Amino acid sequence: MSENKYERIGKELVNVIGEDNIESYVHCATRLRFSVKDREKIDDEAIERIDEVKGVFFNAGQYQVILGTGTVNKVYSALRGNQPHQEDERQKKEASSNSKDKGIRKAVRTLADIFIPIIPIIGATGLFLGLKGVLFSDAILGSMGMSVNDVPDYLRTLLSVLTDTAFAFLPALICWSAFRNFGGMPIIGFVLGLMLVSPALPNAYAVADINSGVKPIMAFGFIPVVGYQGKVLTALVIGILGAKLEKKLRAVMPNALDLIFTPFFVLLTMMVTGLLILGPLLHFVEMGLVTVITQLIHAPFGIGGLLIGLLYPLAVMTGMHHLFIAVETTLLANTGFNPLITLCAMYGFANAGTCLGITLKAKKSTVKVAGLSATLTQLLGVSEPALFGVVMRYSMKPLYVMIGCSAVGGAILSILNIKANSYGLAVLLSPLMYIYEWNQLIVYIVVSALVFTAALIITYLFAVPKEVMVEDRSQKLSNAS
């Protein structure tokens, strides 16, 4: 029954867009992205009337249909005839759909494609860290007449396995995803990433701790060789270069030698390049990036938070928000915290409040129905229906209110030094990233609620578009009868 439903949705989408009008299609976490020949031939209202469709917009040469997490995968699978993904075909389609992306936009899309598959693991790890902080807090243990020393060693060890593994082997995850994205063999990327954190190398965290006594191995007397635990930039560059090298080698390697010697030369070349050349250089670049972002976030009077809260909604509108994922991963891996997502999260609450403000005051029935659905969807973490379908659709005033509330919320949280310990959780679920400390959790919830309420009230009083205050024709006929 469910398969027939998603097949029907897929057929209706193709019929409205036009089969001859579709060049290619791919999907992301929430949207089907169609590369079309003529955008003007598509009836947006007809698309929005299709079951499960939460909104549409056109951006970066793509007609994007918002379906939401889970649903988009099923509709995409139905469009493909429920056939399993073929990796080379998938990449070919993605290359076609993204052919209009150039420069920074193409780089941001590439980063998103690499980091998005890793988000669930980092998000789950953050929850484990939060739960560990709660269970091992002095308040909880004290209420039971215990201290941390009373917790059995085996239990502490098992919890450490849950909380430390993802970050300890983060380079392996990134290299795997980079190889997968650039057309290499993912298993080669995974092994290459494991080499960057091999137990034979001095642990990066231990080397950074001046009290540990662990020092790097000196190659040729001047090159420090260490593991790259938690090093995002090194793994990213090595993964991309390794995948490109593999493709070049396979193009010239005789078939009889390809199975063994292509992985041999890729692993050898990239291991030497990563540990002796690029790794030491990129380490300083990554540390500089962490320092700059941290200083911006903690700039006096909340200026950094204000700026990030202001820019993030604009980044979402242009598709540039995927760039933040790489920065967040770097912050988490190097500091254990993610203050950036805390500031960016205010966009979700401001967007939901603005959308609900329009919905509550609107007289147009279609806006009320779409607005309520979009608000609920935004509260669950998908922002496009509210942003493109309601907030930006009729007037710029609601957009200004939303951006302003997001910026003010970011400034307040920056001043109060609130920071998450994960990413991947949005709006209603985002407080789970702060359960590691009660003060952090309470302040975050209060500020988030204030941002949502302020956006709702200001929009309701001053920024509801005139277009939504006009009743539909069907409403007028109904009222007249």
C-alpha positions in Angstrom: 0.0 0.0 0.0 2.8 2.4 0.9 4.7 1.6 -2.2 1.7 2.4 -4.4 1.3 5.7 -2.6 4.8 6.8 -3.3 4.6 5.5 -6.9 1.5 7.6 -7.4 3.3 10.7 -6.0 6.2 10.2 -8.3 4.0 9.8 -11.3 2.0 12.9 -10.5 5.2 14.9 -10.1 6.5 13.8 -13.4 3.2 14.5 -15.1 3.0 18.1 -13.8 6.7 18.9 -14.4 6.6 17.1 -17.8 8.6 14.0 -18.6 10.2 15.7 -21.6 11.0 18.7 -19.4 13.1 16.7 -16.9 16.8 16.4 -17.7 17.7 14.5 -14.5 16.8 14.3 -10.8 18.5 13.5 -7.5 17.5 13.9 -3.9 19.0 15.3 -0.7 17.8 14.9 2.9 14.4 16.5 2.4 14.0 17.4 -1.3 13.7 16.0 -4.8 15.9 18.2 -7.0 14.9 18.2 -10.7 17.1 19.7 -13.4 14.6 21.0 -15.9 14.7 22.5 -19.4 12.0 25.1 -18.9 11.0 26.2 -15.4 8.1 28.3 -16.7 6.2 25.2 -17.9 5.7 24.0 -14.3 2.5 24.8 -12.4 3.7 25.3 -8.8 0.2 25.2 -7.3 -0.5 21.9 -9.0 2.7 20.4 -7.5 1.8 21.7 -4.1 -1.6 20.0 -4.2 0.1 16.6 -4.6 0.0 14.4 -1.5 3.1 14.8 0.9 4.5 17.8 -1.0 5.3 20.5 1.5 6.5 23.3 -0.9 8.5 24.0 -4.0 11.2 26.5 -5.0 13.7 27.0 -7.8 17.3 27.5 -7.0 20.7 27.0 -8.6 19.1 25.8 -11.8 17.1 23.1 -10.0 13.3 22.8 -9.4 13.2 21.5 -5.8 10.2 19.7 -4.4 10.1 19.5 -0.6 8.9 16.2 0.7 10.6 15.8 4.0 13.0 13.2 5.5 12.1 9.6 4.8 9.4 10.4 2.3 11.8 11.8 -0.2 13.8 8.6 -0.3 10.7 6.5 -0.9 9.4 8.7 -3.7 12.9 8.8 -5.3 13.0 5.0 -5.1 9.5 4.8 -6.6 10.6 7.1 -9.5 13.5 4.7 -10.2 11.2 1.7 -10.3 12.2 0.6 -6.8 15.6 -0.5 -8.1 18.6 -0.4 -5.7 21.0 2.5 -6.1 23.7 2.0 -8.6 26.6 4.1 -7.4 28.0 5.1 -10.8 24.6 6.0 -12.1 23.9 8.0 -9.0 27.1 10.0 -9.4 26.4 10.5 -13.1 23.0 12.0 -12.3 24.4 14.2 -9.6 27.1 15.5 -11.9 24.4 16.3 -14.4 22.1 18.0 -12.0 25.0 20.0 -10.5 26.5 21.0 -13.8 25.3 24.6 -13.3 27.0 24.9 -10.0 30.3 26.8 -10.3 33.0 28.0 -8.0 32.1 28.4 -4.3 28.6 26.9 -4.8 30.1 23.7 -6.3 32.6 23.5 -3.5 29.9 23.9 -0.9 27.8 21.2 -2.5 30.8 18.9 -2.5 31.3 19.4 1.2 27.7 18.7 1.9 27.8 15.5 -0.1 30.8 14.3 2.0 29.7 15.4 5.4 25.9 14.8 5.4 26.3 10.9 5.6 28.3 11.4 8.7 25.8 13.6 10.6 23.7 10.8 12.1 26.8 9.2 13.7 28.0 12.5 15.2 24.5 13.4 16.3 24.1 10.0 18.1 27.6 10.5 19.7 26.5 13.9 21.0 23.5 12.3 22.7 25.6 9.7 24.3 27.9 12.4 25.6 24.9 14.3 27.0 23.5 11.2 28.7 27.0 10.4 30.1 27.2 13.9 31.5 23.8 13.5 33.2 24.4 10.1 34.6 27.8 10.9 35.9 26.9 14.4 37.3 27.6 15.1 40.9 23.9 15.9 41.5 22.6 12.6 40.1 25.3 10.5 41.8 25.0 12.5 45.0 21.3 11.9 45.2 22.1 8.2 45.4 25.0 8.7 47.9 27.6 7.9 45.2 30.5 9.6 43.5 32.2 9.0 40.1 34.7 6.7 41.8 31.8 4.4 42.8 30.9 3.7 39.2 32.2 0.3 38.1 35.2 0.4 35.7 33.4 -1.7 33.1 30.5 0.7 33.0 32.8 3.7 32.5 34.6 1.7 29.8 31.5 0.8 27.9 30.3 4.4 28.0 33.6 5.6 26.7 33.3 3.2 23.8 30.0 4.8 22.9 31.2 8.4 23.3 34.8 8.2 21.9 34.7 5.9 19.0 33.2 8.2 16.3 35.7 11.0 17.0 38.6 8.7 17.4 38.0 7.3 13.9 36.5 10.4 12.3 39.2 10.6 9.6 38.2 7.1 8.5 34.6 8.1 8.1 35.5 11.3 6.2 37.9 9.5 3.8 35.2 6.8 3.2 32.6 9.4 2.3 35.1 11.4 0.1 36.0 8.3 -1.9 32.4 7.4 -2.2 31.5 10.9 -3.4 34.4 11.2 -5.9 33.9 7.8 -7.5 36.7 5.8 -5.7 36.3 2.5 -3.8 34.9 3.5 -0.4 36.8 0.6 1.3 40.1 2.0 0.1 39.1 5.4 1.6 38.1 3.8 4.9 41.5 2.0 5.2 43.3 5.1 4.3 41.5 7.0 7.0 42.3 4.3 9.5 46.0 4.7 8.6 45.8 8.4 9.7 44.8 7.2 13.2 46.8 4.0 13.4 47.6 2.9 17.0 51.2 2.7 15.8 51.3 6.5 15.7 51.5 8.8 18.7 47.9 9.8 19.6 47.2 13.4 18.6 45.3 14.1 21.8 48.1 12.7 24.0 50.7 14.7 22.1 48.6 17.9 22.7 48.5 17.2 26.4 51.8 18.5 27.8 51.4 16.4 30.9 51.2 13.1 29.1 54.8 12.9 28.1 53.9 11.6 24.6 55.9 13.3 21.8 55.7 13.0 18.0 58.0 10.8 16.0 60.5 13.0 14.1 61.0 12.0 10.5 64.2 13.2 8.8 64.9 15.0 12.0 62.3 17.8 11.4 58.9 16.4 10.3 56.6 15.6 13.3 54.7 12.4 12.7 51.6 11.9 14.8 48.1 10.4 14.5 45.3 12.6 13.2 42.5 11.8 15.6 39.8 14.3 15.1 41.5 16.1 12.2 38.9 17.0 9.7 40.7 19.0 7.1 43.6 16.5 6.7 41.2 13.6 6.2 39.1 15.6 3.8 42.0 16.6 1.5 43.6 13.2 1.6 40.3 11.5 0.9 39.6 13.7 -2.2 43.1 13.4 -3.5 43.2 9.7 -2.9 39.9 9.1 -4.8 41.2 11.2 -7.8 44.4 9.3 -7.8 42.6 6.0 -7.8 40.5 7.0 -10.8 43.6 8.0 -12.7 45.4 4.8 -11.9 42.5 2.6 -12.9 42.4 4.4 -16.3 46.0 3.3 -17.1 46.5 0.1 -15.0 46.3 -3.2 -17.0 43.2 -5.2 -16.0 45.3 -8.1 -14.7 47.1 -5.8 -12.2 44.3 -3.4 -11.3 42.8 -5.4 -8.4 46.0 -5.4 -6.3 48.2 -2.7 -7.6 45.8 0.2 -7.8 44.9 0.0 -4.0 48.7 -0.6 -3.3 49.8 2.6 -5.0 46.9 4.6 -3.7 47.4 3.6 -0.1 51.2 4.0 -0.3 51.2 7.4 -2.0 48.5 8.9 0.1 49.8 7.5 3.4 53.2 9.1 2.8 51.6 12.3 1.5 49.2 12.5 4.5 51.6 11.7 7.3 54.8 13.5 6.0 53.6 16.4 3.9 50.0 17.5 3.9 49.1 16.4 7.5 51.7 18.7 9.3 50.8 21.6 7.0 47.0 21.2 7.2 47.2 20.8 11.0 48.2 24.5 11.4 45.5 25.6 8.9 42.8 23.7 10.8 43.9 25.1 14.2 43.9 28.6 12.7 40.3 28.0 11.4 39.2 26.8 14.9 40.8 29.9 16.5 39.2 32.3 14.1 35.7 30.9 14.4 36.0 30.6 18.2 37.1 34.2 18.5 34.3 35.4 16.2 31.7 33.5 18.3 33.1 35.0 21.5 33.5 38.5 20.2 32.5 41.2 22.7 28.9 42.2 23.2 27.6 39.2 21.2 28.7 40.7 17.9 29.8 37.4 16.5 26.6 35.7 17.5 24.6 38.5 16.0 26.5 38.2 12.7 26.1 34.4 12.5 22.5 34.6 13.4 22.0 37.1 10.6 24.0 35.3 7.9 22.7 31.8 8.5 19.2 32.4 7.1 20.7 34.0 4.1 23.0 31.0 3.7 20.0 28.7 3.8 18.2 30.8 1.1 21.2 30.4 -1.3 22.1 26.8 -0.4 25.4 27.9 1.2 24.5 26.6 4.7 26.1 23.2 3.9 29.4 24.9 4.4 28.7 25.2 8.1 28.6 21.4 8.5 32.3 21.1 7.8 33.1 23.9 10.3 30.9 22.3 13.0 32.6 19.0 12.5 36.0 20.7 12.9 34.9 22.4 16.1 33.5 19.3 17.6 36.6 17.2 16.8 39.0 19.7 18.2 37.1 21.3 21.1 34.4 18.8 22.0 31.7 21.5 21.6 29.8 23.1 18.8 28.8 26.7 19.6 28.2 27.4 15.9 25.1 25.3 15.7 23.7 27.0 18.8 23.7 30.3 17.0 22.5 28.9 13.7 19.6 27.1 15.5 17.9 30.4 16.2 17.0 30.6 12.5 14.7 27.6 13.0 12.8 29.0 15.9 12.5 32.5 14.2 11.4 30.9 11.0 8.7 28.8 12.8 7.5 31.8 14.8 7.2 34.0 11.7 5.4 31.3 9.7 2.9 30.7 12.5 2.3 34.5 12.9 1.3 34.7 9.2 -0.8 31.5 9.5 -2.8 32.7 12.5 -3.7 36.1 11.0 -4.2 35.1 7.4 -7.7 34.9 6.0 -6.7 33.0 2.9 -7.6 29.4 3.6 -4.8 27.9 1.4 -2.2 29.9 3.4 -3.7 28.8 6.7 -3.5 25.1 5.7 0.0 25.4 4.1 1.3 27.6 7.0 0.2 25.3 9.7 1.8 22.3 8.0 5.0 24.3 7.3 5.2 25.5 10.9 5.0 21.9 12.2 7.5 20.8 9.6 9.9 23.5 10.6 9.6 22.6 14.3 10.7 19.1 13.3 13.7 20.5 11.5 12.8 21.0 7.8 12.8 24.7 7.1 12.1 25.0 3.3 8.3 24.8 3.4 8.0 27.6 5.9 10.8 29.7 4.4 10.0 29.5 0.7 6.3 28.5 0.9 5.1 31.1 3.4 7.7 33.6 4.8 9.2 34.7 1.5 6.3 34.0 -0.8 4.3 37.2 -0.6 6.4 40.0 1.0 9.9 40.8 2.3 8.7 42.1 5.7 8.3 38.7 7.3 11.8 37.8 6.1 13.2 40.9 7.8 11.5 40.0 11.1 12.7 36.4 10.9 16.3 37.4 10.2 16.3 40.0 12.9 15.0 37.6 15.6 17.5 35.0 14.5 20.3 37.6 14.8 19.2 38.8 18.3 18.9 35.2 19.5 22.4 34.4 18.3 23.8 37.5 20.1 22.2 36.6 23.4 23.4 33.0 23.3 26.9 34.1 22.3 27.0 36.5 25.3 25.9 33.7 27.6 28.4 31.2 26.2 25.9 28.5 25.3 27.3 25.7 23.2 26.1 22.3 22.0 28.1 19.1 22.1 26.8 17.7 18.9 25.0 18.6 15.6 22.2 17.2 13.4 19.3 17.9 15.8 17.1 20.9 15.0 14.4 23.0 16.7 12.2 20.9 19.0 14.9 18.1 19.2 17.8 20.5 19.6 17.7 20.9 23.4 19.0 17.3 23.5 22.4 18.7 22.6 22.5 20.6 25.9 21.5 18.0 28.4 25.1 17.5 29.4 24.7 20.5 31.7 21.5 21.9 33.3 22.4 25.6 33.0 23.1 25.2 29.3 19.9 23.3 28.7 17.6 25.8 30.6 19.2 28.9 29.1 19.0 27.5 25.6 15.3 26.5 26.0 14.4 29.9 27.4 16.2 31.9 24.7 14.8 29.7 21.9 11.2 30.1 23.3 11.7 33.9 23.4 13.0 34.0 19.8 10.0 31.9 18.6 7.5 34.1 20.6 9.1 37.4 19.5 9.0 36.4 15.8 5.4 35.3 16.1 4.1 38.4 17.8 6.1 40.9 15.7 5.0 39.2 12.5 1.4 39.0 13.6 1.3 42.7 14.5 3.4 44.3 11.8 4.5 42.0 9.0 1.6 39.9 7.7 1.5 40.4 3.9 -1.7 42.0 2.5 -2.0 39.2 0.0 -2.8 36.6 2.6 -5.5 38.8 4.2 -7.8 38.4 1.1 -10.2 35.4 1.2 -10.1 32.8 -1.5 -12.8 32.8 -4.1 -14.1 29.5 -2.7 -14.3 31.0 0.7 -16.3 34.0 -0.5 -18.8 31.7 -2.3 -19.1 29.6 0.8 -19.7 32.6 3.1 -22.2 34.1 0.6 -24.2 30.9 0.6 
